[in-house]
Amino acid sequence: MKSWIHRHLPPDVRAGVEPQLRHMGDLAAGQLLALSHAHRRDEPVHVPFDAWGRRIDDVPVNTAWSTYARVAAEEGLIAIPYERAHGPLSRLHQFALVYLFHASSQVYTCPLAMTDGCARTLETLGGELGVVRDRVFAHLVSRDPAHAWTSGQWMTERIGGSDVGLSETVARRGADGAFTLHGNKWFTSAVGSQVALTLARPEGNGPGGKGLALFLVELRGEDGRLRGITVLRLKEKLGTRNLPTAELELDGTPALPVAGLSDGVRNIGAMLNLTRTWNAVCAAATLRRGLALARDYAHRRVAFGAPLAEKPLHLETLADLAAEQEASFALTFFAVDLLGRQEAGELDASGEALLRLVQPVTKLTTGRQTVAGASEVLESFGGAGYVEDTGLPQLLRDGQVLSIWEGTTNVLALEAYRAVLRGDALPLALALIRRRVEGAFATSLREPAGVALKAADHLESWWADAGARGGWLHEAGARRFAVTLGRTLALAMLTEHAAWALAHEGDGRCAEAARRFARLGVDRLVDVPRPPGPTTALALGEPIEFES
């Protein structure tokens, strides 16, 4: 990350940012890491009643979380992009800190991501809320731990997650004109937050996402009790078990419409784009932590007469993992840079179209890299990687959610597919890839530059053949298309930075990462999907008639 900071931040900005990054690195490697280890088995609990039988639905978390909350507020993990001290570079400053903070935070980054998304939504859409918007926004972006709030994001219902247009929660307007919400939210993270954004359908509205409205909920009244909210249970999850995730029943929950009484799915877009960016940053950070652990262990573990760090085969495995991590970082912070420029008003219509494509592609690419990489990290420890006492299994469990939260691979692939259908996003992305690797041909980076160009050509020709392929086969290839695009973008960004590092720092490590990542492969479009009949039969386990 040091090389990337040196390249992207001007000297005056860098002088102000680097001391804070060093401080956060010290915290993440010291106090926060120790807390995450000491309290890793201290999971939240649900206390439905107090000693007198009154319903309280308290969900206490472990004591480490108060430290995470304090550090996040004091270091400005939410405040920085809204203070905009560095203009379009403010998002780069923020997410560089998040990158260091995440892996030692027991996924406290989840409520932070939703808080950031809520703040951005209120900033851009919450004018109708008036003084309520100003008051809540001030709490969300506060650097004072005593006044800083977090936000939840309540979208998932029993009927499903990604297709939020099916949401069944109803918003009823009372005689006084105020709204209350009635329904079930099946999966809600950060139930301890002070506010939440959620979707509900005002009575009388039509079906689908257009008929939903976006609402702001303040969870507790002045007495500290939940308002019209019952915690039915905490979720038993594979990972992120320190993060309280609850199923809620809303029965008369007071709520305020954020931006009219329709188009809720469209209005939640700003939050989803931000939380997906957080997801990508946390994925890159998780992979970086796993790689650091595996590298350290390679020097400590002696097998067959020598440390693993001296075994060629093990070194090859770690080098592959390092290449994936470097590519993940390069792609993620390219998306962060685009986001910062958008919020600063520096993107034209073409830039906006490119961002709409890059955000889902970055999230799906980095999520899958981290899941595969975390599995490889555990394997590098042998049996110790499978033993809970080491804390390593938690890395894999917590990493698995990064390909699920905020849209699975297939859902995001379809979003990327639609982004291309709606505009000129693909030509923009391909032009960007070609432009970013142009300078690499004068260096030792001809191989990764060539791989990136070849993959860009293949993406272009594959998409151009859409008419001949037909709608079914075209959509069936959306996943391969999106993954290929994501990995090709990652290779282009990595190659470009490697050329800069060679020229300005004399450092060939990033160049070697680019060459290795290119050899690991970026093009996933080689295998063209089969026609509907055989594909459907194979997918669903049905008989396929023998072809002579």
DOKOL-869098 format. One line per field, with one value per residue (C-alpha): x, y, z. Coordinates in steps of 0.1 Angstrom, whole numbers. Example, Ala and Ser with C-alpha at 12.3 -4.5 7.8 and 13.67 -1.06 7.14 Angstrom:
<rs>
xx	[123:137] $
yy	[-45:-11] $
zz	[78:71] $
</rs>
This chain:
<rs>
xx	[0:29:39:3:-1:32:19:-17:-15:3:32:12:-17:6:24:-9:-22:8:12:-25:-20:11:-9:-38:-13:1:-34:-43:-12:-13:-42:-70:-55:-51:-87:-99:-81:-91:-128:-131:-154:-175:-205:-235:-266:-302:-318:-356:-368:-355:-357:-393:-405:-406:-397:-363:-348:-312:-284:-251:-219:-184:-164:-139:-167:-166:-129:-136:-164:-141:-113:-136:-150:-118:-100:-128:-136:-170:-162:-133:-152:-179:-153:-137:-105:-87:-115:-117:-89:-109:-123:-88:-77:-108:-105:-67:-75:-103:-80:-57:-85:-108:-89:-85:-121:-142:-161:-171:-166:-201:-220:-195:-203:-240:-234:-215:-242:-269:-249:-245:-281:-293:-268:-280:-317:-329:-339:-376:-365:-354:-340:-342:-318:-294:-295:-291:-264:-244:-244:-234:-204:-193:-157:-169:-174:-200:-222:-213:-241:-242:-269:-284:-296:-328:-336:-337:-371:-383:-393:-357:-327:-314:-349:-359:-388:-407:-405:-437:-433:-462:-460:-493:-501:-520:-546:-518:-500:-471:-460:-456:-440:-455:-436:-407:-370:-353:-317:-306:-270:-261:-293:-275:-274:-294:-310:-316:-327:-353:-378:-415:-446:-470:-505:-521:-488:-483:-459:-422:-394:-411:-439:-415:-404:-372:-377:-355:-361:-349:-348:-352:-373:-361:-364:-339:-364:-370:-401:-424:-396:-393:-361:-373:-339:-302:-290:-267:-243:-213:-190:-191:-204:-192:-215:-251:-275:-312:-346:-369:-407:-419:-453:-461:-425:-424:-406:-400:-400:-366:-374:-410:-433:-421:-389:-374:-351:-337:-332:-313:-287:-263:-261:-256:-228:-210:-215:-202:-171:-166:-171:-143:-119:-126:-121:-87:-78:-88:-67:-38:-41:-42:-11:8:0:10:43:52:44:66:96:86:75:103:94:116:147:141:117:88:102:130:107:102:67:55:70:52:19:26:36:3:-16:5:-3:-41:-38:-19:-45:-74:-59:-52:-88:-104:-86:-92:-129:-124:-107:-136:-161:-141:-141:-178:-186:-164:-184:-155:-171:-190:-217:-191:-174:-208:-215:-181:-186:-219:-201:-170:-187:-205:-176:-151:-172:-178:-141:-126:-151:-143:-105:-108:-128:-104:-74:-86:-89:-54:-41:-56:-42:-7:-8:-17:-38:-33:-53:-83:-80:-101:-75:-53:-81:-74:-108:-125:-106:-122:-157:-157:-142:-170:-196:-178:-190:-226:-233:-245:-252:-239:-216:-245:-266:-238:-229:-264:-261:-229:-247:-275:-250:-235:-269:-281:-251:-216:-200:-182:-164:-154:-140:-121:-107:-95:-78:-60:-49:-37:-13:0:31:40:53:85:93:95:57:50:36:8:1:-4:-26:-48:-51:-60:-86:-101:-103:-121:-145:-153:-159:-179:-203:-205:-217:-247:-272:-260:-258:-293:-306:-305:-269:-259:-272:-258:-224:-228:-209:-179:-181:-181:-153:-132:-138:-130:-98:-88:-94:-74:-45:-45:-44:-17:4:1:12:40:54:53:70:98:103:100:110:131:109:101:79:46:59:64:29:15:34:22:-14:-14:-2:-29:-54:-79:-101:-130:-149:-131:-158:-189:-222:-241:-277:-306:-316:-284:-274:-308:-307:-272:-279:-310:-298:-322:-315:-299:-306:-276:-261:-245] $
yy	[0:24:24:30:59:74:73:85:112:145:153:177:153:124:143:147:112:89:96:86:54:45:50:29:2:2:-2:-30:-49:-42:-32:-41:-74:-84:-75:-95:-126:-122:-118:-139:-164:-138:-138:-115:-128:-120:-110:-107:-98:-79:-93:-80:-97:-65:-70:-53:-72:-63:-76:-70:-74:-81:-53:-51:-34:-3:1:-5:21:47:42:43:76:93:83:95:63:77:115:118:115:140:165:163:179:162:167:136:120:118:84:71:84:68:34:32:34:9:-15:-14:-15:-43:-75:-67:-54:-85:-72:-40:-27:-40:-14:12:3:7:39:54:43:59:91:94:86:113:138:133:124:133:169:161:151:186:190:152:147:172:158:122:130:149:118:95:115:126:121:122:86:99:112:90:67:37:27:-6:-16:-37:-52:-89:-105:-141:-140:-133:-110:-98:-93:-66:-56:-86:-70:-75:-50:-25:12:25:62:71:99:122:116:97:62:30:-2:-37:-68:-91:-84:-118:-107:-74:-67:-41:-44:-23:7:39:42:21:25:1:-5:-8:-6:23:9:12:12:-12:-41:-42:-19:12:7:5:36:42:49:60:43:56:23:35:61:84:55:35:8:-4:12:-13:-37:-73:-92:-127:-144:-139:-157:-187:-179:-197:-167:-131:-145:-115:-93:-94:-103:-106:-114:-86:-82:-47:-40:-3:9:47:56:86:85:97:106:104:74:54:43:28:4:31:54:27:26:51:30:-3:11:23:-9:-29:-7:-14:-51:-50:-31:-56:-85:-72:-66:-101:-116:-94:-106:-143:-138:-121:-150:-176:-158:-156:-193:-203:-190:-207:-242:-267:-297:-323:-306:-270:-241:-239:-206:-226:-251:-242:-257:-238:-206:-211:-214:-182:-163:-172:-160:-128:-121:-125:-102:-75:-77:-75:-43:-27:-33:-22:10:19:16:37:64:64:68:97:115:109:124:154:160:151:123:131:108:84:82:75:47:32:34:16:-13:-13:-14:-47:-62:-52:-66:-100:-103:-95:-115:-147:-140:-138:-169:-190:-173:-178:-215:-216:-198:-224:-252:-236:-243:-279:-294:-263:-243:-265:-262:-235:-227:-211:-187:-195:-211:-178:-162:-186:-183:-145:-143:-165:-138:-114:-132:-132:-98:-70:-94:-128:-134:-142:-113:-89:-105:-97:-61:-58:-74:-49:-20:-30:-34:1:21:24:10:-19:1:25:-3:-19:14:20:-15:-8:27:16:-11:10:21:-14:-25:-5:-25:-61:-61:-71:-104:-92:-62:-87:-109:-79:-68:-103:-106:-72:-83:-115:-96:-73:-101:-122:-94:-85:-120:-116:-115:-148:-164:-156:-142:-175:-182:-146:-144:-178:-165:-133:-148:-157:-124:-104:-124:-121:-83:-80:-100:-81:-48:-60:-70:-37:-17:-40:-37:0:4:-21:0:31:13:1:36:56:32:6:-21:-51:-69:-55:-64:-100:-100:-88:-114:-142:-130:-130:-166:-176:-165:-137:-150:-172:-169:-198:-223:-212:-222:-251:-247:-247:-283:-301:-273:-274:-312:-313:-284:-301:-337:-347:-374:-364:-384:-401:-385:-410] $
zz	[0:6:-31:-41:-16:-29:-65:-60:-33:-38:-14:7:11:17:45:63:57:63:101:105:84:105:137:124:113:149:164:140:147:184:206:182:172:208:215:185:198:234:226:195:213:230:208:212:230:229:262:255:290:321:356:359:328:307:270:264:235:245:224:243:224:237:253:224:203:224:215:178:179:197:172:142:154:165:133:111:93:85:88:64:31:43:56:21:33:3:-22:-45:-26:6:-2:-9:25:42:26:32:69:66:48:78:104:91:98:135:140:143:112:130:94:87:107:95:59:65:84:55:31:53:56:18:13:37:22:-13:-9:26:20:29:64:72:108:113:84:98:133:122:97:123:146:117:107:142:154:191:203:228:200:170:158:135:110:99:65:66:32:34:41:42:6:-5:-4:-37:-53:-29:-52:-36:-1:19:47:47:56:70:73:105:110:119:87:103:90:109:95:97:86:91:83:82:83:98:108:134:154:181:158:166:131:100:64:52:24:28:6:14:14:-20:-39:-68:-69:-76:-66:-79:-54:-24:-5:15:52:80:114:147:167:203:221:249:274:254:244:208:192:177:171:185:182:172:173:166:135:138:110:95:103:114:147:167:146:160:132:141:127:135:136:129:144:144:140:135:103:81:43:30:-6:-15:-14:-43:-62:-30:-48:-70:-40:-21:-49:-33:-1:-20:-41:-10:9:-20:-21:16:9:-17:6:34:10:-1:36:46:19:30:66:55:33:61:84:58:51:88:94:64:83:115:103:97:76:59:72:63:69:45:33:16:-1:-38:-41:-10:-23:-56:-36:-16:-47:-64:-33:-33:-69:-63:-33:-52:-80:-56:-40:-74:-86:-53:-50:-87:-78:-47:-68:-92:-63:-48:-81:-86:-52:-60:-92:-115:-135:-167:-181:-194:-160:-143:-167:-161:-123:-126:-143:-122:-88:-91:-110:-84:-55:-72:-83:-49:-30:-49:-46:-9:-4:-25:-9:27:19:5:37:59:39:41:79:74:103:124:99:107:145:162:188:161:151:115:107:116:87:62:78:80:44:30:35:12:-19:-5:12:-10:-39:-48:-78:-101:-90:-95:-128:-140:-128:-148:-177:-175:-171:-205:-221:-210:-223:-234:-203:-220:-246:-219:-197:-226:-237:-201:-200:-233:-222:-188:-202:-231:-213:-201:-235:-229:-198:-187:-184:-220:-210:-186:-209:-238:-217:-207:-243:-255:-228:-237:-273:-263:-241:-270:-296:-271:-265:-301:-309:-286:-315:-330:-295:-285:-252:-232:-240:-236:-201:-192:-199:-178:-149:-170:-187:-154:-138:-170:-170:-133:-135:-167:-151:-121:-143:-161:-129:-115:-146:-148:-112:-117:-145:-123:-94:-117:-131:-98:-71:-88:-72:-93:-68:-83:-118:-107:-92:-125:-145:-122:-121:-159:-159:-133:-160:-164:-193:-181:-214:-231:-221:-240:-222:-237:-251:-226:-229:-218:-194:-176:-174:-160:-135:-122:-123:-150:-176:-209:-240:-255:-286:-310] $
</rs>
